[in-house]
Amino acid sequence: MRGLQLPLSQTQRIRLQRALEKLQSLSCKANSDASVTVADTIPVNYEDAFLKGHGATDLNGDLVATVCGVVERINKLVYVRALRARYKPEVGDIVVGRVVEVSQKRWRLEINFSLDAILMLSSMNMPDGIQRRRTALDELNMRGIFEENDVVCAEVRNFQHDGSLQLQARSQKYGKLEKGQLLIVDPYLVKKSKQHFHHLEQFGIDLVLGRNGFIWVGEHVEARDSMVVDQANSSEQSMVPEEKNKTHTPLEMRQNICRIANAAQSFMFWLRKGKLSGEAWWESGKDDVIFSCQQLSFKSSWTR
């Protein structure tokens, strides 16, 4: 496809040139043919047995690419990793999603997957914290827990027969995320690790790294037991409007949230460019917000 002479306009030529430059920047330095476009031939040794993976097919005895991306080889498996692909969930992944619909005994969440994820009413902790069967009253009060456009953190439970995804939120660390900012990045930049919840004590910020590419930056919330939650709910109901306004996020906290979010966006920008070395930071006046590659568990192994 690189050698074809296509009748392209000036704008299309510029876009094609930029795409080829991006592929070249992502390619491996040891192999100049690592970046491919559609219909490009993938160099393989036919004398040795190899397995054809995703993004590759046989055409007239040659192995050609069916998507634009970078050629990856794992033992005998040869496949093409697309530049931008949707999130491919796995059981146990920590995801951050946005509620798009409240239906019968379930919420539907957008998690950057081909289908909406489903969070059942029976798969989450109730506000009172008591383990009991869900009643018709709980179903009527579903909008009091989550409503449309709410940001929710959950865990991938299993897959349904139709290919849809089912989530669960049975721990105190899962649930509704408030007083913060949601960032959307490419899913391949977030690597699966043992810890996806980070607390920046210096700024009082909670950082949730979703495997689906949704990153939440918000005010730190302490985990509380059911008795404390009941007392807090009763005290909030007895508050007057003037007292409720005092619970809003202060200006300093909002500034810290914006600084952390800007630092994460800068980190992702240089990570996609392949020019990141060591640490990325965003500086404003006297405050330096520093993110380490290992601390945030971002995947940077592809930038060789």
C-alpha positions, 0 to 999 in steps of 0.5 A: 500500500505504501507504493500505490499511487492513489488520487488523493487530495492535499489534505488526504496526503498530509493525513497519510504522511502523518499516519506513516510517520506515527507508525514509524515512530512506534516501530521497533528500531531493530526491525524497520518492517515492524510498522505496517498498514493495510495490505502490507506484507509481514516478513516471516521465515516460512521455513520455521512454523509460525502461527497467524494471529489477529490482524494478519491473513494469508494472501497469495502465499504471503502474510499480509496485514489487515489493520494498521499497527505494529507487528508483534511476535510472541514465540511462534505467534505473529500478530498486528497490534492496532494503534487505537483499539477498543478495550478488551476486558478480562475478568478481575479488571478494575474499570471506571464507567459512566451510567447511561441507563437505569433499567429494571434491577440493573444499571448500564455503564459505558466503559469504552467497550463494544457493548455497555456493561451491566451492573446488577442491583444484587451485585453491589453493596447497599447504602446501609451496608447490610447483606440482605435480599433486594426488595421492590423498595430497593428497586424503586430507590435505584436512582437514589444510588446511581443515576444517569451520568454518574461515574462508577468504579467497579470490577469485571465479574463475568461475560454473558452469553450475548457477549455483554459484560457484567460488573460487581461492586461488593467492596467499599473501595468500589461505588460512586465517584464524586468531586473529581475529574474524569480523564479518557486515554487509550486503554493500552496505556494502562497496564494491569497491576496489583494496585489501581487505587492510589492515594496522594497524601500530599495533595489529598487526592485519590487516583483510580486507574481504570483498565478501560482507559478511564482515569479518575482524579478526585478528592480523597474519601475515607472508607467508613463502616455502615454505622458511620454511614447511617449517622452521616446520612441522618446528619445530612438530612437534618442540615439546613441549605447553608450548612450543606454549602460548606461541604462543597469542594474548596478552591484549593482542592479543586486546584490540586485536582486540576493540576493532577489531571493536567500532569496525567494528560501531559504524561499520556501525551509524551507516552504516546509520542514515545519521547518519555524517559524517566518521569513526567511532571507538570509544574505550576509556580511552587508546586511540582506534581511528579508522576513516576512510571512505576508508581502509576503503573502505565505501560511504556514497554512498547516505546523501545 
